[in-house]
């Protein structure tokens, strides 16, 4: 058996096991609370509440899986969905690692680098969060309160993260960034509450379509995008 195929098969096997395990652990929290306090939600009320959110989350789930998997690879995708915070942390870490290693998404090397980057990110995040919770709990409220000198910094963490990450890509391939930025801006103007996962899918489709169009019209060439 091909070693790469054997590796991917093991990734899928353990990825499914840990995904199901994580789901069961999450469900154990509300179940444990209900058992301990002997308080159970009414089935009718629960179903009415789920009717409003299930269609959104099912659609987002399908879009995120189909979008993230080609970018992060199988191992990175499983790790990301188990540990969470994909678009804010796991994906930027994976992209940065692949760029520094000079490998591409979807390649065998990219699969390994992405998985290692997401795993390292998850471990680092857990450690930092634990230390941060213990160290900053006494005064985090004053740091993030209205009027605090540090409040603007906390409000702009995500834009700063993506700005720093994407600046190098924009500088190298600025022509390819025009269409997805325009598409994302237009979509957000008309649907500002659109989930992040759906927006990523929209901009990726616009990016791929724009790149193919520019390649056929000669606005970009293979030699310019290396």
ABEGO torsion letter per residue (X at the ends): XBAAAAAAAAAAAAAAAAAAAAAAAAAAAAAAAAAAAGBBBBAAAAAAAAAAAAAAAAAAAAAAAAAAAAAAEAAAAAAAAAAEGAAAAAAAAAAAAAAAAGBBBGBAAAAAAAAAAAAAAAAAAAAAAAAAAAAAAAAAAAAABBGBAAAAAAAAAAAAAAAAAAAAAAAABAAAAAAAAAAAAAAAAABAABBAAAAAAAAAAAAAAAAAAAAAAGABBAAAAX
